[in-house]
Amino acid sequence: MKTAIYPGSFDPITLGHLNIIRRASGIFDRVVVCIMPNAGKLHPMFTREERVALARRVVSRFPNVEVDTFDGLLAEYAKTLSLIHIPEPTRPLSISYAVFCLKKKTRLLSISHSIFCLKNKR
């Protein structure tokens, strides 16, 4: 079974997030939307419980997508799922470099592959 995890704060979940989720659900047998804390957001718009409820409502149309939460490192969570893939939207170059550095460290743990997804023009 090919499992993918889509991590993020999802504060709030957007149409862009839904686009990545929809496409990942067509590629993988199981997609886990993992709502994680974002240390950069001191005042989130929604509580974790509200974000989980919103995400569950939005992804309910996809039978192979589930919503979960985790407070630790993504690498730790991935190990609990025997994770294979992490679909990620592309980002501006400055953010992409920071993500690249994190991916390099994660790769050393041999836990996952990252799949980068270009967003739709709409």
N, CA, C and O atoms as CSV, one atom per row, in Angstrom:
chain,resi,resn,atom,element,x,y,z
A,1,MET,N,N,0.839,-1.176,0.000
A,1,MET,CA,C,0.000,0.000,0.000
A,1,MET,C,C,0.885,1.241,0.000
A,1,MET,O,O,1.743,1.394,0.869
A,2,LYS,N,N,0.680,2.123,-0.967
A,2,LYS,CA,C,1.429,3.380,-1.030
A,2,LYS,C,C,0.718,4.423,-0.194
A,2,LYS,O,O,-0.425,4.790,-0.468
A,3,THR,N,N,1.414,4.900,0.838
A,3,THR,CA,C,0.848,5.897,1.728
A,3,THR,C,C,1.576,7.220,1.555
A,3,THR,O,O,2.800,7.258,1.432
A,4,ALA,N,N,0.812,8.300,1.545
A,4,ALA,CA,C,1.382,9.646,1.476
A,4,ALA,C,C,0.877,10.448,2.661
A,4,ALA,O,O,-0.239,10.242,3.139
A,5,ILE,N,N,1.707,11.357,3.124
A,5,ILE,CA,C,1.292,12.265,4.182
A,5,ILE,C,C,1.425,13.690,3.647
A,5,ILE,O,O,2.427,14.042,3.026
A,6,TYR,N,N,0.407,14.494,3.897
A,6,TYR,CA,C,0.421,15.897,3.496
A,6,TYR,C,C,0.398,16.713,4.783
A,6,TYR,O,O,-0.671,16.930,5.353
A,7,PRO,N,N,1.563,17.169,5.252
A,7,PRO,CA,C,1.633,17.897,6.515
A,7,PRO,C,C,1.410,19.391,6.327
A,7,PRO,O,O,1.686,19.943,5.262
A,8,GLY,N,N,0.915,20.028,7.357
A,8,GLY,CA,C,0.768,21.477,7.333
A,8,GLY,C,C,-0.057,21.959,8.507
A,8,GLY,O,O,-0.620,21.165,9.261
A,9,SER,N,N,-0.120,23.273,8.649
A,9,SER,CA,C,-0.952,23.819,9.729
A,9,SER,C,C,-2.404,23.923,9.282
A,9,SER,O,O,-3.310,23.870,10.113
A,10,PHE,N,N,-2.637,24.071,7.980
A,10,PHE,CA,C,-3.989,24.146,7.419
A,10,PHE,C,C,-4.849,25.143,8.192
A,10,PHE,O,O,-5.948,24.823,8.645
A,11,ASP,N,N,-4.317,26.369,8.331
A,11,ASP,CA,C,-4.966,27.409,9.125
A,11,ASP,C,C,-5.236,28.642,8.274
A,11,ASP,O,O,-4.503,29.627,8.363
A,12,PRO,N,N,-6.270,28.601,7.458
A,12,PRO,CA,C,-7.267,27.548,7.262
A,12,PRO,C,C,-6.886,26.663,6.074
A,12,PRO,O,O,-5.942,26.957,5.340
A,13,ILE,N,N,-7.636,25.580,5.902
A,13,ILE,CA,C,-7.463,24.746,4.719
A,13,ILE,C,C,-7.996,25.534,3.526
A,13,ILE,O,O,-9.043,26.176,3.620
A,14,THR,N,N,-7.277,25.486,2.403
A,14,THR,CA,C,-7.623,26.314,1.245
A,14,THR,C,C,-7.923,25.456,0.020
A,14,THR,O,O,-7.749,24.238,0.038
A,15,LEU,N,N,-8.373,26.111,-1.037
A,15,LEU,CA,C,-8.598,25.403,-2.300
A,15,LEU,C,C,-7.282,24.857,-2.847
A,15,LEU,O,O,-7.267,23.802,-3.481
A,16,GLY,N,N,-6.185,25.561,-2.611
A,16,GLY,CA,C,-4.873,25.062,-3.021
A,16,GLY,C,C,-4.520,23.772,-2.307
A,16,GLY,O,O,-4.017,22.833,-2.924
A,17,HIS,N,N,-4.784,23.722,-1.004
A,17,HIS,CA,C,-4.568,22.482,-0.250
A,17,HIS,C,C,-5.435,21.362,-0.827
A,17,HIS,O,O,-4.968,20.243,-1.040
A,18,LEU,N,N,-6.700,21.686,-1.075
A,18,LEU,CA,C,-7.632,20.688,-1.601
A,18,LEU,C,C,-7.168,20.158,-2.955
A,18,LEU,O,O,-7.337,18.975,-3.249
A,19,ASN,N,N,-6.591,21.017,-3.768
A,19,ASN,CA,C,-6.079,20.598,-5.069
A,19,ASN,C,C,-4.976,19.559,-4.902
A,19,ASN,O,O,-4.968,18.546,-5.602
A,20,ILE,N,N,-4.053,19.798,-3.987
A,20,ILE,CA,C,-2.969,18.841,-3.730
A,20,ILE,C,C,-3.545,17.542,-3.165
A,20,ILE,O,O,-3.118,16.457,-3.560
A,21,ILE,N,N,-4.496,17.638,-2.257
A,21,ILE,CA,C,-5.122,16.458,-1.658
A,21,ILE,C,C,-5.833,15.633,-2.724
A,21,ILE,O,O,-5.695,14.410,-2.764
A,22,ARG,N,N,-6.593,16.303,-3.587
A,22,ARG,CA,C,-7.317,15.598,-4.654
A,22,ARG,C,C,-6.350,14.852,-5.558
A,22,ARG,O,O,-6.563,13.682,-5.876
A,23,ARG,N,N,-5.298,15.524,-5.966
A,23,ARG,CA,C,-4.334,14.883,-6.868
A,23,ARG,C,C,-3.590,13.756,-6.178
A,23,ARG,O,O,-3.354,12.713,-6.788
A,24,ALA,N,N,-3.213,13.941,-4.917
A,24,ALA,CA,C,-2.516,12.880,-4.182
A,24,ALA,C,C,-3.425,11.667,-3.996
A,24,ALA,O,O,-2.960,10.529,-4.048
A,25,SER,N,N,-4.718,11.907,-3.780
A,25,SER,CA,C,-5.647,10.786,-3.568
A,25,SER,C,C,-5.794,9.931,-4.820
A,25,SER,O,O,-6.156,8.758,-4.729
A,26,GLY,N,N,-5.517,10.506,-5.984
A,26,GLY,CA,C,-5.563,9.738,-7.219
A,26,GLY,C,C,-4.277,8.976,-7.495
A,26,GLY,O,O,-4.262,8.071,-8.330
A,27,ILE,N,N,-3.207,9.327,-6.812
A,27,ILE,CA,C,-1.905,8.684,-7.020
A,27,ILE,C,C,-1.625,7.609,-5.975
A,27,ILE,O,O,-1.064,6.560,-6.290
A,28,PHE,N,N,-2.019,7.876,-4.724
A,28,PHE,CA,C,-1.670,6.996,-3.608
A,28,PHE,C,C,-2.882,6.227,-3.099
A,28,PHE,O,O,-4.023,6.664,-3.245
A,29,ASP,N,N,-2.609,5.072,-2.497
A,29,ASP,CA,C,-3.675,4.252,-1.922
A,29,ASP,C,C,-4.270,4.907,-0.676
A,29,ASP,O,O,-5.462,4.775,-0.402
A,30,ARG,N,N,-3.429,5.609,0.066
A,30,ARG,CA,C,-3.849,6.231,1.325
A,30,ARG,C,C,-3.150,7.578,1.448
A,30,ARG,O,O,-1.941,7.677,1.233
A,31,VAL,N,N,-3.905,8.613,1.792
A,31,VAL,CA,C,-3.354,9.948,2.011
A,31,VAL,C,C,-3.749,10.392,3.410
A,31,VAL,O,O,-4.927,10.376,3.767
A,32,VAL,N,N,-2.762,10.787,4.198
A,32,VAL,CA,C,-3.012,11.288,5.541
A,32,VAL,C,C,-2.717,12.782,5.551
A,32,VAL,O,O,-1.581,13.200,5.329
A,33,VAL,N,N,-3.746,13.581,5.809
A,33,VAL,CA,C,-3.583,15.016,5.985
A,33,VAL,C,C,-3.247,15.198,7.459
A,33,VAL,O,O,-4.090,14.980,8.329
A,34,CYS,N,N,-2.012,15.599,7.732
A,34,CYS,CA,C,-1.555,15.706,9.121
A,34,CYS,C,C,-1.481,17.169,9.525
A,34,CYS,O,O,-0.663,17.930,9.009
A,35,ILE,N,N,-2.342,17.550,10.450
A,35,ILE,CA,C,-2.381,18.916,10.939
A,35,ILE,C,C,-1.362,19.044,12.062
A,35,ILE,O,O,-1.461,18.389,13.100
A,36,MET,N,N,-0.378,19.908,11.822
A,36,MET,CA,C,0.741,20.061,12.742
A,36,MET,C,C,0.835,21.513,13.196
A,36,MET,O,O,0.327,22.409,12.521
A,37,PRO,N,N,1.481,21.749,14.335
A,37,PRO,CA,C,1.640,23.132,14.787
A,37,PRO,C,C,2.626,23.887,13.901
A,37,PRO,O,O,3.522,23.292,13.304
A,38,ASN,N,N,2.450,25.196,13.826
A,38,ASN,CA,C,3.361,26.052,13.089
A,38,ASN,C,C,3.901,27.078,14.073
A,38,ASN,O,O,3.184,27.989,14.486
A,39,ALA,N,N,5.159,26.930,14.445
A,39,ALA,CA,C,5.766,27.827,15.433
A,39,ALA,C,C,5.796,29.271,14.951
A,39,ALA,O,O,5.898,30.195,15.758
A,40,GLY,N,N,5.706,29.469,13.644
A,40,GLY,CA,C,5.715,30.815,13.082
A,40,GLY,C,C,4.391,31.544,13.227
A,40,GLY,O,O,4.324,32.758,13.034
A,41,LYS,N,N,3.348,30.816,13.563
A,41,LYS,CA,C,2.025,31.440,13.741
A,41,LYS,C,C,1.713,31.520,15.229
A,41,LYS,O,O,1.258,30.554,15.841
A,42,LEU,N,N,1.969,32.700,15.798
A,42,LEU,CA,C,1.733,32.867,17.229
A,42,LEU,C,C,0.257,32.899,17.577
A,42,LEU,O,O,-0.149,32.485,18.664
A,43,HIS,N,N,-0.552,33.402,16.629
A,43,HIS,CA,C,-1.986,33.508,16.859
A,43,HIS,C,C,-2.730,32.860,15.698
A,43,HIS,O,O,-3.140,33.551,14.766
A,44,PRO,N,N,-2.909,31.549,15.742
A,44,PRO,CA,C,-3.609,30.883,14.636
A,44,PRO,C,C,-5.049,31.380,14.517
A,44,PRO,O,O,-5.672,31.791,15.496
A,45,MET,N,N,-5.548,31.329,13.294
A,45,MET,CA,C,-6.912,31.768,13.030
A,45,MET,C,C,-7.926,30.810,13.667
A,45,MET,O,O,-8.943,31.234,14.216
A,46,PHE,N,N,-7.622,29.499,13.582
A,46,PHE,CA,C,-8.519,28.478,14.114
A,46,PHE,C,C,-7.794,27.606,15.124
A,46,PHE,O,O,-6.578,27.430,15.042
A,47,THR,N,N,-8.543,27.060,16.079
A,47,THR,CA,C,-7.957,26.105,17.019
A,47,THR,C,C,-7.643,24.807,16.265
A,47,THR,O,O,-8.117,24.599,15.148
A,48,ARG,N,N,-6.857,23.959,16.875
A,48,ARG,CA,C,-6.546,22.678,16.239
A,48,ARG,C,C,-7.819,21.881,15.987
A,48,ARG,O,O,-7.978,21.290,14.919
A,49,GLU,N,N,-8.719,21.859,16.954
A,49,GLU,CA,C,-9.962,21.109,16.811
A,49,GLU,C,C,-10.797,21.633,15.642
A,49,GLU,O,O,-11.395,20.851,14.902
A,50,GLU,N,N,-10.834,22.956,15.478
A,50,GLU,CA,C,-11.575,23.546,14.364
A,50,GLU,C,C,-10.924,23.190,13.027
A,50,GLU,O,O,-11.619,22.896,12.054
A,51,ARG,N,N,-9.590,23.217,12.979
A,51,ARG,CA,C,-8.886,22.865,11.741
A,51,ARG,C,C,-9.112,21.409,11.374
A,51,ARG,O,O,-9.276,21.079,10.200
A,52,VAL,N,N,-9.121,20.540,12.373
A,52,VAL,CA,C,-9.389,19.115,12.118
A,52,VAL,C,C,-10.808,18.944,11.588
A,52,VAL,O,O,-11.021,18.225,10.612
A,53,ALA,N,N,-11.774,19.594,12.219
A,53,ALA,CA,C,-13.176,19.472,11.785
A,53,ALA,C,C,-13.351,19.999,10.358
A,53,ALA,O,O,-14.024,19.365,9.545
A,54,LEU,N,N,-12.750,21.156,10.048
A,54,LEU,CA,C,-12.840,21.706,8.698
A,54,LEU,C,C,-12.196,20.768,7.678
A,54,LEU,O,O,-12.769,20.506,6.621
A,55,ALA,N,N,-11.011,20.267,7.997
A,55,ALA,CA,C,-10.313,19.367,7.072
A,55,ALA,C,C,-11.104,18.084,6.858
A,55,ALA,O,O,-11.218,17.611,5.727
A,56,ARG,N,N,-11.648,17.517,7.922
A,56,ARG,CA,C,-12.434,16.283,7.770
A,56,ARG,C,C,-13.660,16.511,6.892
A,56,ARG,O,O,-14.022,15.655,6.085
A,57,ARG,N,N,-14.288,17.659,7.054
A,57,ARG,CA,C,-15.460,17.958,6.233
A,57,ARG,C,C,-15.062,18.082,4.759
A,57,ARG,O,O,-15.755,17.566,3.882
A,58,VAL,N,N,-13.967,18.755,4.493
A,58,VAL,CA,C,-13.523,18.991,3.124
A,58,VAL,C,C,-13.059,17.706,2.432
A,58,VAL,O,O,-13.330,17.515,1.246
A,59,VAL,N,N,-12.368,16.827,3.156
A,59,VAL,CA,C,-11.825,15.615,2.514
A,59,VAL,C,C,-12.777,14.427,2.574
A,59,VAL,O,O,-12.436,13.341,2.104
A,60,SER,N,N,-13.942,14.612,3.133
A,60,SER,CA,C,-14.873,13.487,3.289
A,60,SER,C,C,-15.285,12.861,1.962
A,60,SER,O,O,-15.718,11.709,1.932
A,61,ARG,N,N,-15.158,13.600,0.873
A,61,ARG,CA,C,-15.517,13.061,-0.446
A,61,ARG,C,C,-14.473,12.095,-1.002
A,61,ARG,O,O,-14.730,11.403,-1.987
A,62,PHE,N,N,-13.298,12.047,-0.375
A,62,PHE,CA,C,-12.230,11.157,-0.825
A,62,PHE,C,C,-12.120,9.972,0.129
A,62,PHE,O,O,-11.688,10.146,1.269
A,63,PRO,N,N,-12.503,8.768,-0.310
A,63,PRO,CA,C,-12.531,7.622,0.605
A,63,PRO,C,C,-11.155,7.188,1.110
A,63,PRO,O,O,-11.070,6.525,2.144
A,64,ASN,N,N,-10.092,7.538,0.417
A,64,ASN,CA,C,-8.757,7.106,0.843
A,64,ASN,C,C,-7.967,8.209,1.548
A,64,ASN,O,O,-6.750,8.099,1.696
A,65,VAL,N,N,-8.653,9.274,1.984
A,65,VAL,CA,C,-7.991,10.383,2.671
A,65,VAL,C,C,-8.491,10.449,4.107
A,65,VAL,O,O,-9.693,10.369,4.363
A,66,GLU,N,N,-7.555,10.597,5.039
A,66,GLU,CA,C,-7.904,10.735,6.454
A,66,GLU,C,C,-7.173,11.940,7.037
A,66,GLU,O,O,-6.195,12.418,6.463
A,67,VAL,N,N,-7.649,12.424,8.172
A,67,VAL,CA,C,-7.061,13.584,8.843
A,67,VAL,C,C,-6.554,13.144,10.205
A,67,VAL,O,O,-7.231,12.415,10.931
A,68,ASP,N,N,-5.352,13.598,10.542
A,68,ASP,CA,C,-4.744,13.268,11.825
A,68,ASP,C,C,-3.987,14.499,12.312
A,68,ASP,O,O,-3.842,15.472,11.572
A,69,THR,N,N,-3.507,14.462,13.550
A,69,THR,CA,C,-2.687,15.543,14.094
A,69,THR,C,C,-1.445,14.948,14.721
A,69,THR,O,O,-1.422,13.778,15.102
A,70,PHE,N,N,-0.405,15.775,14.825
A,70,PHE,CA,C,0.832,15.343,15.468
A,70,PHE,C,C,1.584,16.579,15.926
A,70,PHE,O,O,1.613,17.586,15.219
A,71,ASP,N,N,2.199,16.508,17.115
A,71,ASP,CA,C,2.919,17.654,17.668
A,71,ASP,C,C,4.428,17.582,17.487
A,71,ASP,O,O,5.116,18.591,17.648
A,72,GLY,N,N,4.950,16.416,17.159
A,72,GLY,CA,C,6.401,16.272,17.040
A,72,GLY,C,C,6.913,16.577,15.651
A,72,GLY,O,O,6.282,17.300,14.879
A,73,LEU,N,N,8.069,16.011,15.345
A,73,LEU,CA,C,8.682,16.189,14.035
A,73,LEU,C,C,7.995,15.318,12.997
A,73,LEU,O,O,7.540,14.215,13.302
A,74,LEU,N,N,7.922,15.813,11.783
A,74,LEU,CA,C,7.305,15.060,10.697
A,74,LEU,C,C,8.000,13.713,10.514
A,74,LEU,O,O,7.337,12.713,10.236
A,75,ALA,N,N,9.318,13.670,10.663
A,75,ALA,CA,C,10.064,12.416,10.512
A,75,ALA,C,C,9.604,11.378,11.534
A,75,ALA,O,O,9.511,10.192,11.217
A,76,GLU,N,N,9.316,11.822,12.756
A,76,GLU,CA,C,8.829,10.898,13.788
A,76,GLU,C,C,7.450,10.357,13.416
A,76,GLU,O,O,7.185,9.161,13.543
A,77,TYR,N,N,6.581,11.250,12.956
A,77,TYR,CA,C,5.233,10.828,12.575
A,77,TYR,C,C,5.278,9.867,11.402
A,77,TYR,O,O,4.557,8.870,11.376
A,78,ALA,N,N,6.128,10.173,10.432
A,78,ALA,CA,C,6.245,9.333,9.243
A,78,ALA,C,C,6.645,7.910,9.617
A,78,ALA,O,O,6.148,6.948,9.031
A,79,LYS,N,N,7.527,7.778,10.572
A,79,LYS,CA,C,7.954,6.439,11.005
A,79,LYS,C,C,6.792,5.640,11.588
A,79,LYS,O,O,6.752,4.418,11.443
A,80,THR,N,N,5.851,6.308,12.240
A,80,THR,CA,C,4.712,5.591,12.829
A,80,THR,C,C,3.776,5.049,11.756
A,80,THR,O,O,3.018,4.112,12.005
A,81,LEU,N,N,3.829,5.638,10.556
A,81,LEU,CA,C,2.951,5.221,9.466
A,81,LEU,C,C,3.639,4.345,8.435
A,81,LEU,O,O,3.001,3.918,7.473
A,82,SER,N,N,4.919,4.067,8.607
A,82,SER,CA,C,5.712,3.408,7.565
A,82,SER,C,C,5.542,4.202,6.271
A,82,SER,O,O,5.247,3.644,5.214
A,83,LEU,N,N,5.729,5.481,6.376
A,83,LEU,CA,C,5.478,6.426,5.294
A,83,LEU,C,C,6.391,6.197,4.108
A,83,LEU,O,O,7.553,5.817,4.249
A,84,ILE,N,N,5.831,6.438,2.945
A,84,ILE,CA,C,6.620,6.327,1.724
A,84,ILE,C,C,6.775,7.679,1.036
A,84,ILE,O,O,7.876,7.997,0.587
A,85,HIS,N,N,5.731,8.482,0.934
A,85,HIS,CA,C,5.759,9.700,0.120
A,85,HIS,C,C,5.192,10.906,0.867
A,85,HIS,O,O,4.305,10.773,1.711
A,86,ILE,N,N,5.726,12.087,0.537
A,86,ILE,CA,C,5.219,13.342,1.079
A,86,ILE,C,C,4.937,14.277,-0.094
A,86,ILE,O,O,5.868,14.881,-0.626
A,87,PRO,N,N,3.658,14.413,-0.517
A,87,PRO,CA,C,3.375,15.369,-1.593
A,87,PRO,C,C,3.459,16.789,-1.056
A,87,PRO,O,O,2.912,17.087,0.006
A,88,GLU,N,N,4.143,17.668,-1.784
A,88,GLU,CA,C,4.305,19.038,-1.317
A,88,GLU,C,C,4.081,20.020,-2.444
A,88,GLU,O,O,4.509,19.783,-3.574
A,89,PRO,N,N,3.411,21.129,-2.146
A,89,PRO,CA,C,3.279,22.164,-3.171
A,89,PRO,C,C,4.619,22.845,-3.378
A,89,PRO,O,O,5.436,22.896,-2.458
A,90,THR,N,N,4.853,23.363,-4.560
A,90,THR,CA,C,6.075,24.138,-4.768
A,90,THR,C,C,5.913,25.476,-4.077
A,90,THR,O,O,4.797,25.948,-3.859
A,91,ARG,N,N,7.041,26.081,-3.735
A,91,ARG,CA,C,7.027,27.336,-2.986
A,91,ARG,C,C,7.971,28.335,-3.652
A,91,ARG,O,O,8.749,27.973,-4.535
A,92,PRO,N,N,7.894,29.607,-3.216
A,92,PRO,CA,C,8.868,30.575,-3.732
A,92,PRO,C,C,10.294,30.100,-3.424
A,92,PRO,O,O,10.508,29.336,-2.482
A,93,LEU,N,N,11.246,30.547,-4.206
A,93,LEU,CA,C,12.619,30.066,-4.118
A,93,LEU,C,C,13.205,30.174,-2.716
A,93,LEU,O,O,13.879,29.245,-2.271
A,94,SER,N,N,12.974,31.273,-2.004
A,94,SER,CA,C,13.566,31.446,-0.680
A,94,SER,C,C,13.060,30.389,0.299
A,94,SER,O,O,13.832,29.865,1.102
A,95,ILE,N,N,11.784,30.081,0.235
A,95,ILE,CA,C,11.225,29.054,1.109
A,95,ILE,C,C,11.684,27.683,0.637
A,95,ILE,O,O,11.965,26.806,1.454
A,96,SER,N,N,11.761,27.494,-0.678
A,96,SER,CA,C,12.161,26.204,-1.226
A,96,SER,C,C,13.548,25.798,-0.755
A,96,SER,O,O,13.787,24.617,-0.504
A,97,TYR,N,N,14.469,26.751,-0.628
A,97,TYR,CA,C,15.815,26.412,-0.187
A,97,TYR,C,C,15.787,25.895,1.247
A,97,TYR,O,O,16.467,24.919,1.566
A,98,ALA,N,N,15.010,26.538,2.112
A,98,ALA,CA,C,14.906,26.079,3.500
A,98,ALA,C,C,14.299,24.680,3.546
A,98,ALA,O,O,14.762,23.821,4.295
A,99,VAL,N,N,13.257,24.456,2.737
A,99,VAL,CA,C,12.625,23.134,2.675
A,99,VAL,C,C,13.625,22.116,2.144
A,99,VAL,O,O,13.679,20.991,2.641
A,100,PHE,N,N,14.420,22.492,1.138
A,100,PHE,CA,C,15.441,21.599,0.584
A,100,PHE,C,C,16.413,21.152,1.678
A,100,PHE,O,O,16.761,19.974,1.762
A,101,CYS,N,N,16.846,22.088,2.507
A,101,CYS,CA,C,17.776,21.747,3.590
A,101,CYS,C,C,17.141,20.757,4.562
A,101,CYS,O,O,17.794,19.817,5.014
A,102,LEU,N,N,15.867,20.973,4.881
A,102,LEU,CA,C,15.172,20.041,5.770
A,102,LEU,C,C,15.030,18.674,5.111
A,102,LEU,O,O,15.183,17.650,5.777
A,103,LYS,N,N,14.739,18.644,3.816
A,103,LYS,CA,C,14.585,17.373,3.107
A,103,LYS,C,C,15.900,16.602,3.113
A,103,LYS,O,O,15.909,15.376,3.232
A,104,LYS,N,N,17.007,17.326,2.986
A,104,LYS,CA,C,18.312,16.681,2.990
A,104,LYS,C,C,18.537,15.976,4.326
A,104,LYS,O,O,19.027,14.847,4.362
A,105,LYS,N,N,18.177,16.645,5.424
A,105,LYS,CA,C,18.311,16.028,6.747
A,105,LYS,C,C,17.365,14.846,6.891
A,105,LYS,O,O,17.740,13.808,7.436
A,106,THR,N,N,16.136,15.002,6.402
A,106,THR,CA,C,15.152,13.926,6.494
A,106,THR,C,C,15.606,12.717,5.697
A,106,THR,O,O,15.418,11.577,6.123
A,107,ARG,N,N,16.207,12.965,4.534
A,107,ARG,CA,C,16.674,11.859,3.694
A,107,ARG,C,C,17.710,11.025,4.430
A,107,ARG,O,O,17.794,9.814,4.230
A,108,LEU,N,N,18.489,11.664,5.271
A,108,LEU,CA,C,19.489,10.926,6.044
A,108,LEU,C,C,18.838,9.913,6.975
A,108,LEU,O,O,19.455,8.914,7.344
A,109,LEU,N,N,17.578,10.176,7.357
A,109,LEU,CA,C,16.854,9.245,8.222
A,109,LEU,C,C,16.226,8.102,7.429
A,109,LEU,O,O,15.694,7.163,8.021
A,110,SER,N,N,16.281,8.169,6.105
A,110,SER,CA,C,15.748,7.124,5.212
A,110,SER,C,C,14.294,6.784,5.503
A,110,SER,O,O,13.942,5.613,5.646
A,111,ILE,N,N,13.457,7.799,5.589
A,111,ILE,CA,C,12.067,7.506,5.924
A,111,ILE,C,C,11.076,7.813,4.828
A,111,ILE,O,O,9.959,7.297,4.853
A,112,SER,N,N,11.450,8.641,3.861
A,112,SER,CA,C,10.422,9.026,2.911
A,112,SER,C,C,11.005,9.572,1.616
A,112,SER,O,O,12.210,9.786,1.487
A,113,HIS,N,N,10.119,9.785,0.678
A,113,HIS,CA,C,10.423,10.463,-0.575
A,113,HIS,C,C,9.503,11.668,-0.651
A,113,HIS,O,O,8.337,11.577,-0.267
A,114,SER,N,N,9.996,12.780,-1.132
A,114,SER,CA,C,9.146,13.947,-1.335
A,114,SER,C,C,8.710,14.008,-2.787
A,114,SER,O,O,9.513,13.797,-3.695
A,115,ILE,N,N,7.450,14.294,-2.999
A,115,ILE,CA,C,6.892,14.478,-4.309
A,115,ILE,C,C,6.445,15.931,-4.392
A,115,ILE,O,O,5.567,16.346,-3.635
A,116,PHE,N,N,7.034,16.719,-5.302
A,116,PHE,CA,C,6.689,18.131,-5.391
A,116,PHE,C,C,5.595,18.321,-6.431
A,116,PHE,O,O,5.705,17.832,-7.555
A,117,CYS,N,N,4.549,19.027,-6.054
A,117,CYS,CA,C,3.378,19.226,-6.907
A,117,CYS,C,C,3.260,20.695,-7.299
A,117,CYS,O,O,3.238,21.575,-6.439
A,118,LEU,N,N,3.183,20.950,-8.589
A,118,LEU,CA,C,2.934,22.311,-9.046
A,118,LEU,C,C,1.456,22.627,-8.878
A,118,LEU,O,O,0.598,21.789,-9.154
A,119,LYS,N,N,1.167,23.833,-8.425
A,119,LYS,CA,C,-0.238,24.193,-8.256
A,119,LYS,C,C,-0.868,24.492,-9.607
A,119,LYS,O,O,-0.181,24.833,-10.569
A,120,ASN,N,N,-2.183,24.358,-9.660
A,120,ASN,CA,C,-2.913,24.717,-10.872
A,120,ASN,C,C,-2.878,26.212,-11.074
A,120,ASN,O,O,-2.690,26.959,-10.113
A,121,LYS,N,N,-3.056,26.668,-12.300
A,121,LYS,CA,C,-3.044,28.102,-12.578
A,121,LYS,C,C,-4.287,28.794,-12.041
A,121,LYS,O,O,-4.291,30.013,-11.869
A,122,ARG,N,N,-5.347,28.028,-11.772
A,122,ARG,CA,C,-6.587,28.635,-11.277
A,122,ARG,C,C,-6.502,28.927,-9.819
A,122,ARG,O,O,-7.456,29.440,-9.236
